[in-house]
Amino acid sequence: MSTPSARSNNKNDPSLEEHHLRSESSVLIPKYNTNNANKVQVFKWCRMTGVLYALIIICGIYADVGVCGRFISFSSATETAKNIESHALQFRSTILFEIVMCISDVCVAVLLSAIFFYCNNHSGEGSGSIDKFHHVNENITIVLMALFRLIQTAIIACNLLHSFAASLILDPSFTTVTAAGIGLQSITSDENESDGEGGLPLLAENLALLFLSIQKYGYTLALVFFGISLALLGIMIKRESNTLIRFPKMLGLSCILAGIGYIWMLSCTLHGQAMMDK
């Protein structure tokens, strides 16, 4: 039994008073929930990804359908040259829109990787060897998803040089001054009986259409890598069982089917070209 003098000494003990204050503060002041803060951050990444995806869709529709689909006729080099010359500024604006699309694609790849890396690394409390291998496999899938998407973006970005080259070749000032150094003026209006539009030689028109055809097939090739990335994204969505973010299973299945569709598109395009060559 403690004596009165001992109890009085305990009251005056500063270490006991500090411990008492700490226990009271832990009751009165709630702890900061780190998981909620991380959840808010992940949702911000999801919103940013959605905005960038919308920007990619808008830029892609404008560049591919709104402009190139109306101006380019792969069956007639003369008609294509006439359309591009008449709408040179609008045609070159597609290059700017596709650059914005490529930058947005890189950001989407980074954001999707961050979202799934966080979800995967916080998906379970187990520390067994199976769980560890599961996390490793998921991380490898995330890396491959981002890598194939970046490869697709790199191909599209390099492919823009073909569109830019076609616009330069069909530019009269470029054809008159610069192209003389590379032989485009070897066929002039006086030397060729069947000139193209605007006094341009048919060689320039055909060369421009060749560049645009290469750009078309280069874009199709890029979509194959995008299809692989999209299929891997669908696999990640279907496998995701994290309580932080629950993705709809149908969304994952739709991404997988869309990815297979993009891959199938290339095989159909190449097969169709082979049949035309026969």
C-alpha positions as CSV (number, residue, x, y, z in Angstrom):
1,M,0.0,0.0,0.0
2,S,1.3,3.4,-0.9
3,T,1.7,6.0,1.8
4,P,0.3,9.5,1.6
5,S,3.8,10.9,1.1
6,A,4.3,8.5,-1.9
7,R,1.0,9.6,-3.5
8,S,2.0,13.2,-3.1
9,N,5.4,12.5,-4.7
10,N,3.6,10.8,-7.6
11,K,1.5,13.9,-8.2
12,N,4.6,16.0,-8.4
13,D,6.4,13.6,-10.8
14,P,6.7,15.5,-14.2
15,S,7.0,12.2,-16.1
16,L,3.6,11.0,-14.8
17,E,2.0,14.3,-15.7
18,E,3.4,14.1,-19.2
19,H,2.1,10.6,-19.6
20,H,-1.3,11.7,-18.4
21,L,-1.4,14.6,-20.9
22,R,-0.5,12.3,-23.7
23,S,-3.2,9.8,-22.9
24,E,-5.8,12.6,-22.7
25,S,-4.6,14.1,-26.1
26,S,-4.9,10.7,-27.8
27,V,-8.5,10.5,-26.7
28,L,-9.5,14.1,-27.5
29,I,-7.5,14.5,-30.8
30,P,-8.3,11.8,-33.5
31,K,-5.5,10.3,-35.4
32,Y,-4.9,11.5,-39.0
33,N,-6.2,8.8,-41.3
34,T,-3.5,8.3,-43.9
35,N,-5.5,5.8,-45.9
36,N,-8.3,8.4,-46.5
37,A,-5.7,11.0,-47.7
38,N,-4.3,8.4,-50.1
39,K,-7.7,7.5,-51.3
40,V,-8.5,11.2,-52.1
41,Q,-5.2,11.4,-54.0
42,V,-5.9,8.3,-56.0
43,F,-9.4,9.6,-56.9
44,K,-7.7,12.8,-58.1
45,W,-5.4,10.7,-60.4
46,C,-8.5,8.9,-61.7
47,R,-10.2,12.3,-62.5
48,M,-7.1,13.6,-64.2
49,T,-6.9,10.4,-66.3
50,G,-10.5,10.8,-67.3
51,V,-10.0,14.4,-68.4
52,L,-6.9,13.4,-70.4
53,Y,-8.8,10.6,-72.1
54,A,-11.5,13.0,-73.1
55,L,-8.8,15.3,-74.6
56,I,-7.3,12.4,-76.5
57,I,-10.7,11.4,-78.0
58,I,-11.4,15.0,-79.0
59,C,-8.0,15.5,-80.6
60,G,-8.1,12.2,-82.3
61,I,-11.6,12.7,-83.8
62,Y,-10.7,16.2,-85.1
63,A,-7.4,15.0,-86.6
64,D,-8.4,11.7,-88.1
65,V,-12.1,12.2,-89.0
66,G,-12.6,16.0,-89.1
67,V,-9.6,16.8,-91.3
68,C,-7.7,13.9,-92.7
69,G,-10.8,11.9,-93.5
70,R,-12.1,14.7,-95.6
71,F,-8.9,15.9,-97.3
72,I,-7.0,12.7,-98.1
73,S,-8.1,10.5,-101.0
74,F,-5.7,7.5,-101.3
75,S,-7.1,6.8,-104.8
76,S,-6.2,10.2,-106.3
77,A,-3.0,12.0,-105.6
78,T,-4.2,15.0,-107.6
79,E,-7.4,15.4,-105.5
80,T,-5.5,15.0,-102.3
81,A,-3.0,17.7,-103.3
82,K,-5.7,20.0,-104.3
83,N,-7.5,19.6,-100.9
84,I,-4.4,20.0,-98.9
85,E,-3.3,23.1,-100.8
86,S,-6.7,24.7,-100.3
87,H,-6.7,24.0,-96.6
88,A,-3.0,24.0,-95.8
89,L,-3.4,25.7,-92.3
90,Q,-6.2,23.4,-91.3
91,F,-4.3,20.3,-92.4
92,R,-1.2,21.4,-90.5
93,S,-3.3,22.0,-87.4
94,T,-3.8,18.3,-87.2
95,I,-0.1,17.9,-86.4
96,L,-0.6,20.2,-83.4
97,F,-3.7,18.3,-82.2
98,E,-1.8,15.0,-82.5
99,I,1.1,16.3,-80.5
100,V,-1.4,17.3,-77.8
101,M,-2.8,13.7,-78.0
102,C,0.7,12.2,-77.7
103,I,1.5,14.3,-74.6
104,S,-1.8,13.3,-73.0
105,D,-1.1,9.7,-73.8
106,V,2.2,9.8,-71.9
107,C,0.5,11.4,-68.9
108,V,-2.3,8.8,-69.0
109,A,0.4,6.0,-69.0
110,V,2.0,7.5,-65.9
111,L,-1.2,8.1,-64.1
112,L,-2.6,4.6,-64.8
113,S,0.7,3.1,-63.5
114,A,0.5,5.2,-60.4
115,I,-3.1,4.2,-59.7
116,F,-2.5,0.5,-60.1
117,F,0.8,0.5,-58.4
118,Y,-0.8,2.0,-55.3
119,C,-3.8,-0.3,-55.4
120,N,-1.6,-3.4,-55.9
121,N,0.8,-2.5,-53.1
122,H,-2.2,-1.9,-50.7
123,S,-4.4,-4.8,-51.8
124,G,-3.7,-7.2,-49.0
125,E,-2.3,-7.6,-45.5
126,G,-0.8,-11.1,-46.1
127,S,2.9,-11.4,-46.3
128,G,3.3,-15.0,-47.5
129,S,5.3,-16.0,-50.5
130,I,2.1,-16.4,-52.6
131,D,1.1,-12.9,-51.9
132,K,4.5,-11.6,-52.7
133,F,4.6,-13.4,-56.0
134,H,1.1,-12.1,-56.7
135,H,2.2,-8.5,-56.2
136,V,5.3,-9.1,-58.4
137,N,3.1,-10.5,-61.2
138,E,0.7,-7.6,-61.0
139,N,3.6,-5.0,-61.0
140,I,5.0,-6.7,-64.1
141,T,1.6,-6.4,-65.8
142,I,1.4,-2.7,-64.9
143,V,4.9,-2.0,-66.3
144,L,4.1,-3.8,-69.6
145,M,0.8,-2.0,-69.9
146,A,2.6,1.4,-69.6
147,L,5.5,0.3,-71.8
148,F,3.3,-0.8,-74.7
149,R,1.3,2.5,-74.4
150,L,4.5,4.5,-74.5
151,I,5.7,2.6,-77.6
152,Q,2.4,3.4,-79.3
153,T,2.8,7.1,-78.4
154,A,6.4,7.1,-79.7
155,I,5.3,5.6,-83.1
156,I,2.6,8.1,-83.5
157,A,4.9,11.0,-82.6
158,C,7.5,9.9,-85.1
159,N,4.8,9.2,-87.7
160,L,3.8,12.9,-87.6
161,L,6.9,13.6,-89.7
162,H,5.3,11.9,-92.7
163,S,2.3,14.3,-92.5
164,F,4.6,17.2,-92.1
165,A,6.7,16.1,-95.1
166,A,3.6,15.8,-97.2
167,S,2.4,19.3,-96.4
168,L,5.9,20.7,-97.2
169,I,6.1,18.9,-100.5
170,L,2.7,20.3,-101.5
171,D,3.7,23.8,-100.4
172,P,4.5,25.8,-103.7
173,S,7.2,27.9,-102.0
174,F,8.9,24.8,-100.6
175,T,8.7,23.0,-104.0
176,T,10.1,26.0,-105.8
177,V,13.0,26.9,-103.6
178,T,14.0,24.0,-101.2
179,A,12.9,21.0,-103.2
180,A,15.2,21.9,-106.1
181,G,18.1,20.7,-104.0
182,I,16.6,17.2,-103.7
183,G,15.5,16.7,-107.2
184,L,11.7,17.3,-107.0
185,Q,12.0,19.9,-109.7
186,S,13.5,17.5,-112.1
187,I,10.0,17.1,-113.6
188,T,8.8,20.6,-114.3
189,S,5.6,21.9,-116.0
190,D,7.4,22.2,-119.3
191,E,8.9,18.8,-119.2
192,N,5.8,16.8,-118.0
193,E,2.7,16.7,-120.1
194,S,0.4,15.7,-117.3
195,D,1.1,18.2,-114.5
196,G,-0.6,18.2,-111.2
197,E,-2.7,20.9,-109.5
198,G,-1.2,24.4,-109.1
199,G,1.6,23.8,-111.5
200,L,3.1,21.2,-109.2
201,P,4.7,18.2,-110.9
202,L,3.0,14.8,-110.5
203,L,6.1,13.5,-108.8
204,A,5.5,15.9,-105.9
205,E,1.8,14.9,-105.6
206,N,2.6,11.2,-105.8
207,L,5.4,11.5,-103.2
208,A,3.1,13.4,-100.9
209,L,0.5,10.7,-101.2
210,L,3.2,8.1,-100.5
211,F,4.1,9.9,-97.3
212,L,0.5,10.0,-96.3
213,S,0.1,6.3,-97.0
214,I,3.1,5.5,-94.8
215,Q,1.5,7.7,-92.1
216,K,-1.7,5.7,-92.4
217,Y,0.0,2.3,-92.0
218,G,2.3,3.7,-89.2
219,Y,-0.8,4.8,-87.3
220,T,-2.3,1.3,-87.7
221,L,0.9,-0.3,-86.4
222,A,0.8,2.0,-83.4
223,L,-2.7,0.8,-82.6
224,V,-1.4,-2.7,-82.3
225,F,0.7,-1.7,-79.3
226,F,-2.2,0.3,-78.0
227,G,-4.4,-2.8,-78.3
228,I,-1.9,-4.8,-76.3
229,S,-1.8,-2.1,-73.6
230,L,-5.6,-1.9,-73.6
231,A,-5.9,-5.7,-73.1
232,L,-3.4,-5.6,-70.2
233,L,-5.4,-2.7,-68.7
234,G,-8.5,-4.8,-68.9
235,I,-6.7,-7.7,-67.2
236,M,-5.7,-5.4,-64.4
237,I,-9.2,-4.0,-64.0
238,K,-10.7,-7.6,-63.9
239,R,-8.1,-8.8,-61.4
240,E,-8.3,-5.7,-59.1
241,S,-9.9,-6.8,-55.8
242,N,-8.7,-3.8,-53.8
243,T,-11.2,-2.3,-51.3
244,L,-9.8,1.2,-52.1
245,I,-11.1,1.3,-55.7
246,R,-13.5,-1.2,-57.1
247,F,-13.6,-1.1,-60.9
248,P,-16.6,-2.6,-62.8
249,K,-15.8,-6.0,-64.1
250,M,-17.6,-5.2,-67.4
251,L,-15.2,-2.3,-67.9
252,G,-12.2,-4.7,-67.7
253,L,-13.9,-7.1,-70.1
254,S,-14.7,-4.3,-72.5
255,C,-11.0,-3.1,-72.5
256,I,-9.8,-6.7,-73.3
257,L,-12.2,-7.0,-76.2
258,A,-11.3,-3.6,-77.5
259,G,-7.6,-4.4,-77.3
260,I,-8.2,-7.6,-79.3
261,G,-10.1,-5.5,-81.8
262,Y,-7.2,-3.1,-82.3
263,I,-4.9,-6.1,-82.9
264,W,-7.3,-7.6,-85.3
265,M,-7.5,-4.3,-87.2
266,L,-3.9,-4.6,-88.3
267,S,-4.2,-8.1,-89.6
268,C,-7.3,-7.1,-91.6
269,T,-5.5,-4.1,-93.0
270,L,-2.5,-6.0,-94.0
271,H,-4.6,-8.8,-95.5
272,G,-6.7,-6.4,-97.4
273,Q,-3.5,-4.7,-98.8
274,A,-2.1,-8.1,-99.8
275,M,-5.4,-9.0,-101.7
276,M,-5.2,-5.6,-103.5
277,D,-1.7,-6.3,-104.6
278,K,-2.7,-9.6,-106.1
